[in-house]
Amino acid sequence: MERLGGLVMGLFLVLVMACATSNGRLRVIQTTDVHGYFGDPEEENGTGGLRQLEVVVEDAKSAGWPVLLLDSGDMWSGTLLSDSNTGELGVRLFNALGYGAAALGNHEFDYGSEKGNREGGEDPFGVLRRNIRNANFPVLAANLRDRTTGAFPAWKNLKPSVLINRGGFRIGLIGLITAETPSITFPYVGEGLEFTDPIEAVRQEAPRLRAAGAELIFVVAHIGGGCTRFDDPDDLSHCIPDTPIFTLVRSLPKGTIDAVFGGHTHMPVAHRVAGVPIIQAGRYAAQIGTLDVTRTADGGIEFKIHPPRPLRVQGNRGKTGPVSKILDTFEAKTAAARGRKLGVILKEPLDRVFTESSALGSFLCDTLLQMVPGREICILNSGGLRHDLAAGELTYGRLYDVMPFGNMVAELDIKGSELREFLRITTSGGHGVSQIAGLRVEYEPGRDACPSKDRDGDGEIGKTDRDRLISVTLADGSPIDPDRIYKLVTSSFLARGGDSLLGLIKGMNPERVRVRYDLGPMRERFVQWFTDPARKGQILERPKDYGERLRAVGTTKTGFKCSD
């Protein structure tokens, strides 16, 4: 009888706790730019992985917090673990974790059609529509339109916004995707879809949600910012000024939204701008963003912004839950491929730089020129190189992490005048600079801050219209002849007009632009090159001149409101 009384009392306390915590108390946990990094980190003492996220969520619930899990886009593409199943694993894991919603990111378009054509073709959005359809949570993008109909795309489970009830709050969630998506994806994306002004999308969507009863409105956006200190959420001195997410918040009337969960820039934010909390976790599921929402005794609402929290491996915790059971099966399928040794050894680390030529980019370009006979210049985009390479024996997994996107080798027979325009665009500040071989380039980051001419012909004046280029020569110092044809090797992404090159590429004779489908994906060509028996055991060094190839000179200030 005494035992029964204890059980009844225990049940009563559980019910009391449930009632107390379900009415005006909520912990919002955010991830963003996971890019397929679902498993445990390979580095010793590393952070990250959805097993660890599952532990954090369960701990919050055990402490009496109702939890809302949000993701701000770029969920799947970027690792062998995810790419080998075109995002199916990511959808299953997010379903198991109980995500409430996710924003659509630009890399959600990476997988293309169900037939494996990543550059378009028949039903080019087939894989994306399948992944969205299979998600148990809505995928959001209020600033997206079908170019043919002018209406929101009629894809199952894709929504501009959604109303949910969580923790005693009625919450409206508005999704946004970066408006620059057409310039950083294959052309078919921008040809089929329009990415409208995100600020205007929020202005239109928020009043509808308020009218439908939303007490809180959260924006879940694949648009971001970046900060480096998190001890005071109101101190913005260590944040990049005038980033798109800050501009979004400052452009909206007070009270339009209550919090923003950002992404895309791969940097964390845990700050308050114009009174609005902005949370951004960073990238690769290495850490989470957290916002606590509490209703006060007088009926008001308080927000507590937590600093970004690393997802640290906690012994065997998380090794037996639903997430781990799903991951175990998929990890077993890719473990052997990731661990495959390619037979060469890197003498020193090869790192990435996005504002000048890097050791990694220069190394890959030098190798590419050896791989593709008859080419004299190499240009790769910095954004396509996703990971540094550590010193030591090179494995397939490490190379895959550097080049995950499946781009093909491409050849351009490009006039000197076109080459200069190519480099003008890629040093304009719209994207990371080019990684090169066969050239010497100098540019001034602070030059032409507010351009007045539509140089790239896209009908708008913006970042990519800046002319920051100071000088371009061949590697031996020879000047570029504007009328001569130069033999360039690059990626299919750039050859199809990515990184704002579409206007330039369309203006070239199509016979001078060739994607080498016969060679297969560029990454696999590198694998064949490194595994050639003639190179077995070779010790490879970084190019000695990598820091001299593309240099920033003069004024380096880049934060200009007029074009940002």
LINTAMO-V605180 format. One record per backbone hydrogen bond with DSSP energy under -1.0 kcal/mol. NH is the residue of the N-H (numbers start at 1). CO is the residue of the C=O. If there is no record, write none. Layout:
<<NH;CO> <NH;CO>>
This chain:
<<5;1> <6;2> <7;3> <8;4> <9;5> <10;6> <11;7> <12;8> <13;9> <14;10> <15;11> <16;12> <17;13> <18;14> <19;15> <20;16> <21;17> <22;18> <24;167> <25;167> <26;293> <27;66> <28;291> <29;68> <30;289> <31;70> <33;73> <35;74> <36;75> <37;34> <38;36> <46;43> <48;311> <49;285> <50;38> <53;49> <54;50> <55;51> <56;52> <57;53> <58;54> <59;55> <60;56> <61;57> <62;58> <63;59> <64;61> <65;60> <68;27> <70;29> <71;101> <72;31> <83;79> <84;80> <85;82> <86;83> <87;82> <88;85> <91;87> <92;88> <93;89> <94;90> <95;91> <96;92> <97;93> <98;94> <99;94> <100;69> <101;69> <102;138> <103;71> <104;140> <108;105> <109;106> <110;107> <113;117> <116;113> <126;123> <127;112> <129;125> <130;126> <131;127> <132;128> <133;129> <134;130> <139;157> <140;102> <141;159> <142;175> <145;194> <146;151> <147;192> <150;146> <155;153> <158;155> <159;139> <162;173> <164;171> <166;169> <169;166> <171;164> <172;216> <173;162> <174;218> <175;160> <176;220> <181;178> <183;180> <184;181> <189;186> <191;187> <192;188> <193;189> <194;145> <196;143> <201;197> <202;198> <203;199> <204;200> <205;201> <206;202> <209;205> <210;206> <211;207> <212;208> <213;210> <214;209> <215;170> <216;170> <218;172> <219;259> <220;174> <221;261> <222;176> <223;221> <227;268> <228;238> <235;232> <239;236> <240;226> <245;224> <247;243> <248;244> <249;245> <250;246> <251;247> <252;249> <256;253> <258;217> <259;217> <260;277> <261;219> <262;279> <263;223> <269;280> <271;278> <272;233> <273;276> <276;273> <278;271> <279;260> <280;269> <284;33> <286;283> <288;309> <289;30> <291;28> <292;304> <293;26> <294;302> <295;24> <296;300> <299;296> <302;294> <304;292> <306;290> <309;288> <311;286> <312;310> <317;314> <319;316> <325;321> <326;322> <327;323> <328;324> <329;325> <330;326> <331;327> <332;328> <335;331> <338;334> <339;335> <342;394> <345;538> <346;392> <347;540> <350;389> <357;550> <360;351> <362;358> <363;359> <364;360> <365;361> <366;362> <367;363> <368;364> <369;365> <370;366> <371;367> <372;368> <375;372> <376;487> <377;487> <378;437> <379;489> <380;435> <382;433> <384;381> <385;382> <386;402> <389;350> <392;346> <394;344> <396;340> <397;338> <399;395> <400;396> <401;397> <402;398> <403;399> <410;490> <411;514> <412;488> <413;512> <414;486> <416;484> <417;482> <419;415> <420;416> <421;417> <422;418> <423;419> <424;420> <425;421> <426;422> <428;425> <433;354> <435;380> <437;378> <440;473> <441;549> <442;471> <443;551> <444;468> <446;555> <447;444> <455;453> <465;462> <466;463> <470;442> <471;442> <473;440> <474;478> <475;438> <477;474> <486;414> <488;412> <489;377> <490;410> <492;408> <495;491> <496;492> <497;494> <498;493> <499;183> <500;183> <502;497> <505;501> <506;502> <507;503> <508;505> <512;509> <513;510> <514;411> <516;409> <517;515> <519;516> <520;517> <522;407> <525;521> <526;522> <527;523> <528;524> <529;525> <530;526> <531;527> <535;532> <536;533> <537;343> <538;535> <540;345> <546;543> <548;545> <551;441> <553;443> <560;558> <564;560>>
